[in-house]
């Protein structure tokens, strides 16, 4: 069993910054890929960024340069640093940990609301 606990969401003004954290516990293997997704009202869930255990990263093209994903393997924690935030970044943000080898090992956090508004 795997538990994911997210923190760091909230409200911020346009141009501001927020840092999300997601701590994983339970049967997490170092090979897991961790990622952040987001879902805005009325829209599909979309990938924000992903990071492998080796540190390789992947970002949604529209977010490169503003968002940074990082991971502390010793703490089984993934972070998302969001900067120069825009109202269109408003969404529920979900963390995800999954095995690159076994498809059923795919775990989601409960989601954390991020609101960008003046």
Order of alpha helices (4+ residues) and beta strands (2+ residues): beta-beta-beta-beta-beta-beta-beta-beta-beta-beta-beta
